[in-house]
Amino acid sequence: MDVRIEQSWKDALAGEFEKPYFASLVRFLHEEKADGKRIFPPGSQIFRAFDLTPVKDVKVVILGQDPYHGPGQAHGLSFSVPENMPAPPSLKNIFKEIESDLGVRMSGYPNLEKWARQGVLLLNAVLTVRCGEAASHSKIGWEEFTDAVIRYISDNCEGVVFMLWGNFARSKRDLIDRSRHYVLEAAHPSPLARGAFFGSRHFSQANSILASRGCQPIDWTL
């Protein structure tokens, strides 16, 4: 099965693309489109997070749940939207935390590709969604695929900082070898968490960890 994804990830995950669940997943997406369903993000952007952050560049993983389901929002990166869209509430709270944590001023620019190009894998556990229906593709096989991504990073990379926000993301911590990597946990940045995310200081912690390992810290400003 030919999957259009950055070559290092294509090589790393080759076994997954040949498994029955992945063939079933692809078949499901084709059937959805044949039935006239609108699927986000566009097909060319489903693997955008991987395309912008090759395996060798991964320093930080920020795990989301599934793509935004409004028209024009999802573009393949967790928590991110294209620059012509307003920042969603969770992203606004992420920016507030960065400002407080790092003492910087964020512009509100909502496209997080700058982070991805520095080694921040902006990974959703589910990579597609039906228009207007949150979590509508949560049971079609994507989580098996992205669990394999997390395990691959855990087994083949060193010193990666995983940011797990909210109960869903935190449920993935057992996939990560914490003797080799760093796991930072906090409440979800959604307003529904009533501010529990604030004060987590994950951005300064991540940069301290990277600096201690001799790695270039992330420039979180946008």
DOLOBA-108088 format. One line per field, with one value per residue: residue number from 1; z, x, y of N, C-alpha, C, O in turn; residue in three letters. Coordinates in steps of 0.1 Angstrom, whole numbers, plus 5000, padded with zeros to 4 digits. Layout:
BEGIN
pos <- NUM_...
n_zz <- Z_...
n_xx <- X_...
n_yy <- Y_...
ca_zz <- Z_...
ca_xx <- X_...
ca_yy <- Y_...
c_zz <- Z_...
c_xx <- X_...
c_yy <- Y_...
o_zz <- Z_...
o_xx <- X_...
o_yy <- Y_...
code <- ALA_...
***
This chain:
BEGIN
pos <- 1_2_3_4_5_6_7_8_9_10_11_12_13_14_15_16_17_18_19_20_21_22_23_24_25_26_27_28_29_30_31_32_33_34_35_36_37_38_39_40_41_42_43_44_45_46_47_48_49_50_51_52_53_54_55_56_57_58_59_60_61_62_63_64_65_66_67_68_69_70_71_72_73_74_75_76_77_78_79_80_81_82_83_84_85_86_87_88_89_90_91_92_93_94_95_96_97_98_99_100_101_102_103_104_105_106_107_108_109_110_111_112_113_114_115_116_117_118_119_120_121_122_123_124_125_126_127_128_129_130_131_132_133_134_135_136_137_138_139_140_141_142_143_144_145_146_147_148_149_150_151_152_153_154_155_156_157_158_159_160_161_162_163_164_165_166_167_168_169_170_171_172_173_174_175_176_177_178_179_180_181_182_183_184_185_186_187_188_189_190_191_192_193_194_195_196_197_198_199_200_201_202_203_204_205_206_207_208_209_210_211_212_213_214_215_216_217_218_219_220_221_222
n_zz <- 5000_4990_5009_5012_5028_5048_5042_5062_5082_5067_5063_5090_5098_5081_5085_5098_5078_5063_5077_5084_5098_5089_5062_5064_5076_5056_5036_5048_5049_5022_5016_5031_5018_4993_5000_5002_5024_5042_5049_5073_5081_5047_5023_5015_5037_5059_5070_5077_5101_5103_5080_5084_5106_5107_5117_5129_5138_5160_5190_5209_5218_5213_5222_5208_5206_5185_5151_5147_5139_5124_5093_5074_5095_5105_5098_5099_5122_5156_5177_5162_5137_5104_5093_5085_5101_5132_5164_5182_5213_5231_5221_5225_5252_5255_5245_5264_5286_5277_5276_5303_5314_5301_5299_5276_5248_5229_5196_5188_5165_5148_5135_5139_5126_5128_5152_5146_5127_5142_5156_5171_5174_5164_5172_5166_5181_5166_5132_5113_5107_5106_5091_5113_5133_5161_5171_5154_5139_5156_5161_5141_5136_5137_5162_5168_5150_5157_5183_5177_5165_5188_5203_5186_5186_5214_5215_5197_5197_5217_5248_5244_5249_5261_5261_5278_5279_5296_5304_5283_5267_5287_5292_5275_5285_5294_5271_5268_5274_5303_5313_5294_5283_5287_5305_5307_5324_5325_5331_5306_5281_5274_5279_5294_5314_5333_5339_5350_5336_5336_5348_5346_5333_5312_5289_5296_5311_5292_5276_5294_5298_5272_5268_5289_5278_5257_5235_5211_5224_5221_5202_5213_5207_5186
n_xx <- 5008_5007_5016_5016_5040_5065_5098_5115_5097_5080_5097_5101_5076_5067_5058_5034_5017_5012_4995_4963_4945_4951_4946_4919_4912_4919_4901_4877_4879_4878_4852_4837_4841_4831_4804_4798_4806_4823_4856_4881_4916_4923_4932_4959_4971_4969_4991_5007_5021_5041_5055_5066_5083_5107_5118_5144_5146_5129_5122_5103_5071_5038_5008_4976_4940_4920_4914_4904_4870_4857_4851_4880_4897_4914_4947_4965_4982_4984_4964_4969_4959_4953_4968_4949_4927_4909_4925_4916_4899_4914_4940_4944_4946_4970_4988_4985_4996_5023_5031_5030_5047_5072_5076_5071_5057_5030_5019_4995_4993_4981_4991_5011_5034_5060_5069_5068_5088_5110_5113_5092_5068_5036_5012_4982_4961_4941_4938_4920_4887_4852_4833_4820_4815_4828_4854_4845_4859_4872_4873_4883_4908_4930_4941_4955_4975_4988_4995_5015_5033_5041_5053_5074_5089_5096_5111_5132_5143_5160_5157_5134_5109_5078_5047_5018_4986_4957_4932_4929_4953_4972_4967_4983_5008_5019_5030_5054_5089_5100_5125_5142_5131_5113_5084_5059_5031_4998_4967_4942_4944_4919_4892_4872_4886_4888_4910_4929_4952_4969_5000_5015_5039_5053_5067_5090_5101_5106_5124_5146_5152_5160_5182_5199_5207_5223_5210_5194_5172_5136_5122_5095_5080_5057
n_yy <- 4988_5021_5048_5082_5098_5113_5102_5089_5083_5067_5045_5037_5030_5011_4984_4988_4999_4977_4961_4944_4961_4987_4987_4983_5008_5026_5018_5024_5053_5058_5049_5067_5091_5084_5083_5109_5123_5149_5151_5158_5165_5177_5152_5154_5165_5148_5134_5155_5163_5144_5149_5174_5170_5149_5116_5117_5142_5146_5160_5168_5157_5166_5156_5153_5148_5144_5157_5192_5198_5217_5234_5242_5243_5220_5209_5189_5190_5187_5207_5230_5255_5267_5299_5317_5313_5318_5314_5285_5279_5262_5265_5292_5292_5277_5295_5315_5303_5299_5326_5333_5314_5317_5344_5359_5375_5365_5364_5355_5341_5313_5291_5264_5255_5264_5254_5227_5224_5227_5204_5196_5172_5173_5156_5141_5116_5105_5108_5118_5133_5135_5161_5184_5165_5156_5133_5114_5096_5080_5053_5037_5027_5045_5050_5027_5029_5054_5048_5029_5047_5062_5042_5035_5058_5058_5035_5039_5065_5090_5107_5122_5147_5142_5157_5154_5161_5163_5137_5117_5119_5114_5088_5074_5072_5048_5037_5047_5046_5055_5056_5064_5086_5117_5125_5148_5158_5172_5190_5193_5219_5229_5252_5239_5226_5245_5262_5246_5238_5259_5271_5248_5249_5236_5243_5258_5238_5217_5230_5233_5207_5199_5216_5206_5183_5190_5199_5220_5243_5248_5274_5289_5311_5329
ca_zz <- 5000_4989_5017_5010_5041_5048_5040_5074_5089_5059_5066_5104_5101_5070_5090_5101_5066_5057_5085_5080_5103_5082_5050_5067_5078_5042_5029_5055_5044_5008_5016_5036_5007_4983_5005_5002_5037_5042_5058_5076_5071_5033_5022_5014_5050_5070_5076_5077_5113_5100_5069_5090_5117_5104_5129_5135_5144_5171_5203_5218_5212_5219_5218_5208_5205_5171_5145_5147_5129_5116_5079_5073_5107_5106_5087_5102_5133_5168_5183_5152_5126_5094_5097_5082_5111_5146_5173_5190_5228_5237_5216_5232_5266_5254_5243_5277_5295_5273_5280_5318_5317_5295_5300_5263_5242_5218_5186_5185_5152_5152_5127_5147_5118_5133_5162_5140_5120_5152_5162_5179_5166_5168_5168_5171_5182_5155_5122_5105_5114_5097_5093_5123_5142_5169_5174_5145_5133_5167_5163_5127_5135_5138_5175_5167_5142_5164_5194_5171_5164_5201_5207_5178_5192_5227_5213_5188_5199_5230_5255_5238_5259_5258_5268_5278_5285_5298_5307_5271_5264_5298_5291_5266_5291_5295_5259_5267_5283_5310_5317_5282_5278_5298_5304_5314_5324_5330_5326_5292_5280_5271_5290_5302_5325_5343_5342_5356_5327_5338_5358_5343_5329_5304_5279_5301_5315_5280_5271_5303_5295_5260_5271_5297_5269_5247_5223_5209_5229_5211_5202_5213_5203_5173
ca_xx <- 5000_5015_5012_5024_5044_5079_5105_5120_5085_5075_5105_5099_5062_5064_5050_5020_5010_5008_4986_4949_4937_4954_4939_4905_4911_4919_4889_4867_4879_4873_4838_4831_4842_4821_4791_4797_4810_4835_4867_4892_4920_4924_4941_4974_4976_4967_5004_5015_5029_5052_5063_5074_5092_5112_5122_5157_5144_5119_5127_5092_5058_5026_4997_4962_4931_4916_4915_4893_4860_4851_4857_4892_4906_4924_4957_4974_4990_4976_4962_4972_4950_4960_4970_4937_4917_4911_4930_4906_4901_4926_4953_4945_4951_4984_4995_4986_5006_5036_5034_5033_5059_5085_5077_5072_5044_5026_5012_4982_4994_4977_4998_5023_5044_5073_5073_5071_5101_5121_5114_5080_5059_5023_5006_4969_4959_4933_4943_4909_4874_4841_4829_4810_4813_4840_4857_4837_4868_4880_4873_4885_4921_4940_4948_4965_4986_4995_5002_5027_5042_5046_5062_5086_5098_5101_5121_5143_5148_5165_5156_5123_5100_5063_5037_5005_4976_4943_4932_4932_4968_4979_4965_4993_5021_5025_5036_5067_5099_5104_5140_5149_5124_5107_5070_5053_5016_4990_4953_4940_4943_4906_4885_4865_4894_4887_4923_4939_4964_4978_5010_5022_5053_5059_5075_5103_5107_5111_5137_5156_5156_5168_5195_5207_5212_5231_5201_5189_5158_5125_5117_5080_5073_5050
ca_yy <- 5000_5033_5059_5094_5103_5116_5089_5083_5077_5056_5034_5033_5024_5002_4973_4992_5001_4964_4953_4945_4973_4999_4985_4986_5022_5033_5015_5032_5066_5059_5047_5079_5101_5079_5086_5123_5128_5158_5146_5168_5175_5172_5140_5157_5170_5139_5131_5167_5164_5136_5155_5185_5165_5136_5108_5121_5156_5146_5164_5170_5153_5171_5147_5157_5136_5142_5170_5201_5193_5228_5237_5250_5243_5210_5208_5178_5193_5188_5221_5241_5258_5276_5313_5325_5309_5323_5304_5279_5282_5255_5271_5305_5289_5273_5308_5322_5295_5302_5339_5332_5305_5322_5358_5364_5380_5357_5372_5349_5334_5300_5280_5259_5248_5268_5244_5214_5224_5227_5191_5193_5164_5177_5143_5137_5102_5102_5117_5123_5135_5139_5175_5187_5154_5153_5119_5105_5085_5075_5038_5031_5022_5055_5049_5016_5034_5064_5041_5024_5058_5065_5031_5036_5069_5054_5024_5042_5078_5092_5120_5130_5152_5140_5166_5147_5171_5157_5122_5109_5119_5108_5073_5069_5072_5035_5033_5054_5042_5067_5055_5070_5098_5126_5126_5159_5156_5183_5190_5197_5233_5234_5260_5230_5222_5256_5268_5236_5237_5270_5269_5235_5253_5225_5248_5260_5225_5211_5236_5230_5193_5198_5222_5197_5172_5196_5201_5233_5245_5252_5288_5287_5323_5329
c_zz <- 5000_4998_5015_5024_5040_5049_5052_5082_5080_5061_5080_5106_5090_5074_5093_5088_5059_5065_5081_5086_5095_5068_5052_5069_5065_5035_5035_5050_5030_5007_5021_5025_4996_4987_5006_5015_5035_5053_5060_5083_5057_5032_5022_5027_5061_5077_5077_5089_5110_5090_5074_5100_5115_5117_5136_5142_5156_5184_5214_5210_5220_5214_5220_5206_5191_5164_5148_5136_5122_5103_5080_5085_5107_5094_5091_5114_5146_5173_5174_5142_5116_5098_5095_5091_5124_5155_5182_5205_5234_5234_5223_5246_5266_5253_5257_5286_5290_5277_5295_5321_5313_5295_5286_5259_5230_5209_5184_5172_5154_5145_5134_5139_5122_5143_5156_5133_5129_5159_5172_5171_5172_5164_5174_5171_5171_5144_5112_5113_5103_5101_5103_5133_5149_5172_5165_5139_5144_5169_5150_5126_5137_5151_5175_5160_5150_5177_5189_5169_5177_5205_5199_5183_5205_5225_5205_5189_5214_5235_5249_5250_5254_5267_5267_5286_5285_5299_5295_5268_5275_5298_5282_5273_5293_5282_5258_5278_5290_5316_5305_5278_5290_5295_5313_5313_5330_5326_5312_5291_5276_5282_5299_5314_5336_5348_5348_5348_5331_5350_5356_5339_5321_5294_5284_5306_5303_5276_5281_5301_5283_5261_5279_5289_5257_5234_5222_5214_5218_5213_5201_5209_5188_5170
c_xx <- 5009_5009_5021_5028_5059_5087_5109_5108_5080_5084_5102_5086_5058_5055_5036_5011_5005_4999_4972_4942_4939_4947_4924_4903_4910_4906_4877_4867_4875_4858_4831_4831_4832_4807_4789_4800_4823_4844_4877_4903_4920_4934_4956_4980_4974_4980_5013_5025_5042_5061_5071_5084_5096_5117_5134_5156_5135_5126_5115_5080_5047_5014_4983_4953_4927_4915_4903_4883_4853_4858_4869_4901_4917_4934_4968_4983_4981_4976_4964_4961_4958_4959_4957_4925_4919_4916_4918_4909_4912_4939_4955_4951_4966_4992_4996_4996_5020_5040_5038_5045_5072_5086_5078_5058_5041_5017_4997_4982_4992_4983_5011_5034_5058_5078_5077_5084_5113_5122_5103_5070_5045_5013_4992_4968_4951_4935_4932_4897_4864_4836_4818_4808_4826_4841_4850_4846_4877_4881_4876_4900_4933_4948_4958_4977_4994_5001_5015_5038_5049_5056_5075_5095_5104_5112_5134_5149_5153_5161_5144_5114_5085_5055_5023_4995_4962_4944_4934_4946_4975_4977_4975_5007_5027_5032_5051_5077_5105_5119_5148_5143_5118_5092_5065_5038_5009_4976_4953_4939_4929_4900_4876_4872_4895_4900_4933_4952_4974_4988_5018_5036_5060_5068_5089_5109_5113_5124_5148_5161_5165_5182_5204_5213_5220_5223_5196_5175_5149_5123_5102_5073_5068_5046
c_yy <- 5012_5044_5071_5101_5104_5103_5082_5076_5066_5043_5028_5026_5015_4990_4976_4993_4988_4956_4955_4957_4985_4998_4988_5001_5030_5030_5023_5047_5068_5058_5060_5090_5097_5082_5101_5130_5138_5153_5156_5160_5169_5161_5143_5162_5160_5136_5143_5168_5156_5142_5166_5181_5151_5129_5114_5135_5157_5149_5164_5164_5159_5164_5153_5145_5134_5156_5179_5197_5204_5230_5246_5250_5233_5210_5199_5179_5194_5203_5232_5243_5267_5291_5321_5322_5315_5311_5298_5281_5274_5261_5284_5302_5284_5286_5315_5316_5298_5316_5340_5325_5311_5337_5365_5369_5372_5365_5367_5341_5319_5288_5276_5252_5252_5258_5231_5213_5225_5213_5188_5185_5167_5166_5142_5122_5096_5112_5123_5125_5138_5153_5176_5176_5150_5138_5109_5094_5079_5060_5031_5026_5032_5053_5038_5021_5044_5058_5035_5035_5061_5055_5032_5047_5065_5044_5029_5056_5079_5106_5128_5134_5150_5149_5159_5156_5165_5142_5113_5108_5112_5092_5066_5067_5058_5030_5039_5049_5054_5067_5062_5083_5106_5127_5138_5158_5168_5181_5195_5212_5238_5242_5251_5225_5233_5261_5258_5235_5247_5267_5256_5238_5242_5231_5252_5247_5217_5217_5234_5216_5192_5205_5213_5186_5177_5198_5215_5234_5249_5267_5287_5300_5322_5343
o_zz <- 5009_4995_5016_5029_5032_5057_5054_5088_5086_5062_5082_5114_5088_5067_5090_5088_5051_5061_5075_5079_5093_5063_5044_5065_5063_5029_5028_5047_5027_4999_5016_5023_4990_4978_5011_5017_5027_5065_5050_5090_5055_5040_5028_5028_5073_5089_5077_5088_5114_5091_5069_5103_5120_5127_5148_5150_5162_5189_5225_5198_5232_5202_5231_5205_5185_5172_5151_5125_5114_5101_5087_5084_5109_5083_5086_5116_5145_5174_5177_5139_5120_5107_5101_5090_5128_5152_5188_5209_5242_5242_5226_5251_5275_5259_5260_5294_5299_5281_5299_5329_5320_5292_5285_5265_5220_5213_5179_5168_5162_5149_5135_5145_5121_5144_5159_5133_5125_5168_5180_5162_5183_5153_5187_5163_5166_5147_5104_5124_5093_5112_5102_5142_5145_5175_5169_5134_5141_5176_5148_5115_5138_5151_5181_5164_5151_5182_5196_5171_5178_5211_5204_5185_5208_5233_5207_5182_5222_5228_5250_5259_5244_5279_5256_5298_5274_5296_5296_5266_5272_5304_5282_5266_5293_5282_5249_5289_5285_5322_5307_5271_5301_5284_5325_5302_5340_5318_5307_5300_5276_5294_5310_5324_5346_5360_5352_5354_5330_5360_5365_5342_5322_5290_5277_5305_5304_5272_5276_5301_5283_5256_5276_5293_5249_5223_5233_5210_5207_5224_5190_5207_5180_5159
o_xx <- 5018_4998_5033_5020_5066_5083_5108_5110_5075_5078_5102_5085_5046_5046_5027_5000_4996_4995_4968_4933_4930_4942_4917_4892_4902_4901_4868_4856_4868_4851_4820_4820_4826_4798_4778_4797_4831_4840_4882_4901_4917_4944_4964_4992_4978_4980_5025_5036_5053_5074_5082_5093_5091_5119_5134_5165_5135_5134_5117_5079_5046_5011_4979_4958_4930_4915_4892_4887_4843_4870_4869_4911_4929_4930_4980_4991_4972_4986_4960_4953_4968_4951_4956_4914_4931_4913_4910_4920_4919_4948_4966_4959_4973_5003_5007_5003_5029_5052_5047_5053_5082_5097_5085_5048_5049_5009_4989_4971_4999_4980_5020_5042_5067_5090_5087_5091_5124_5131_5103_5064_5042_5007_4990_4974_4952_4935_4936_4895_4867_4836_4807_4798_4834_4831_4849_4841_4888_4890_4872_4903_4944_4960_4968_4988_5007_5012_5025_5050_5061_5067_5086_5107_5116_5122_5144_5159_5151_5162_5145_5111_5082_5056_5017_4996_4957_4954_4941_4952_4985_4986_4976_5016_5040_5039_5058_5073_5113_5123_5160_5150_5119_5088_5066_5032_5014_4972_4963_4933_4926_4903_4873_4866_4901_4902_4943_4962_4986_4984_5026_5045_5072_5078_5099_5122_5124_5133_5160_5173_5175_5192_5217_5223_5224_5229_5195_5166_5153_5121_5096_5061_5074_5041
o_yy <- 5014_5050_5069_5108_5098_5094_5070_5066_5056_5032_5016_5017_5012_4987_4968_4989_4988_4945_4965_4962_4993_5009_4994_5006_5038_5039_5028_5052_5078_5064_5064_5096_5106_5084_5105_5142_5135_5152_5162_5151_5157_5161_5136_5163_5163_5134_5141_5172_5160_5142_5168_5189_5142_5136_5116_5138_5167_5142_5161_5165_5158_5165_5156_5134_5123_5166_5174_5193_5201_5227_5256_5256_5237_5211_5200_5171_5202_5209_5243_5233_5273_5295_5332_5327_5317_5300_5306_5285_5280_5262_5288_5310_5287_5287_5321_5323_5300_5318_5346_5329_5311_5342_5375_5366_5372_5374_5374_5335_5313_5277_5284_5245_5244_5255_5225_5203_5223_5212_5179_5191_5163_5167_5142_5115_5085_5124_5131_5119_5144_5157_5169_5177_5142_5132_5098_5084_5074_5055_5019_5020_5028_5055_5039_5018_5043_5063_5035_5033_5063_5058_5029_5045_5067_5044_5023_5059_5070_5116_5141_5127_5156_5148_5159_5157_5162_5136_5103_5097_5104_5085_5054_5063_5057_5019_5035_5047_5062_5076_5065_5091_5101_5131_5137_5157_5175_5172_5201_5218_5250_5240_5255_5221_5232_5263_5263_5230_5245_5261_5252_5229_5240_5224_5249_5245_5212_5210_5232_5213_5186_5199_5213_5180_5170_5200_5222_5227_5254_5272_5286_5299_5316_5346
code <- MET_ASP_VAL_ARG_ILE_GLU_GLN_SER_TRP_LYS_ASP_ALA_LEU_ALA_GLY_GLU_PHE_GLU_LYS_PRO_TYR_PHE_ALA_SER_LEU_VAL_ARG_PHE_LEU_HIS_GLU_GLU_LYS_ALA_ASP_GLY_LYS_ARG_ILE_PHE_PRO_PRO_GLY_SER_GLN_ILE_PHE_ARG_ALA_PHE_ASP_LEU_THR_PRO_VAL_LYS_ASP_VAL_LYS_VAL_VAL_ILE_LEU_GLY_GLN_ASP_PRO_TYR_HIS_GLY_PRO_GLY_GLN_ALA_HIS_GLY_LEU_SER_PHE_SER_VAL_PRO_GLU_ASN_MET_PRO_ALA_PRO_PRO_SER_LEU_LYS_ASN_ILE_PHE_LYS_GLU_ILE_GLU_SER_ASP_LEU_GLY_VAL_ARG_MET_SER_GLY_TYR_PRO_ASN_LEU_GLU_LYS_TRP_ALA_ARG_GLN_GLY_VAL_LEU_LEU_LEU_ASN_ALA_VAL_LEU_THR_VAL_ARG_CYS_GLY_GLU_ALA_ALA_SER_HIS_SER_LYS_ILE_GLY_TRP_GLU_GLU_PHE_THR_ASP_ALA_VAL_ILE_ARG_TYR_ILE_SER_ASP_ASN_CYS_GLU_GLY_VAL_VAL_PHE_MET_LEU_TRP_GLY_ASN_PHE_ALA_ARG_SER_LYS_ARG_ASP_LEU_ILE_ASP_ARG_SER_ARG_HIS_TYR_VAL_LEU_GLU_ALA_ALA_HIS_PRO_SER_PRO_LEU_ALA_ARG_GLY_ALA_PHE_PHE_GLY_SER_ARG_HIS_PHE_SER_GLN_ALA_ASN_SER_ILE_LEU_ALA_SER_ARG_GLY_CYS_GLN_PRO_ILE_ASP_TRP_THR_LEU
***
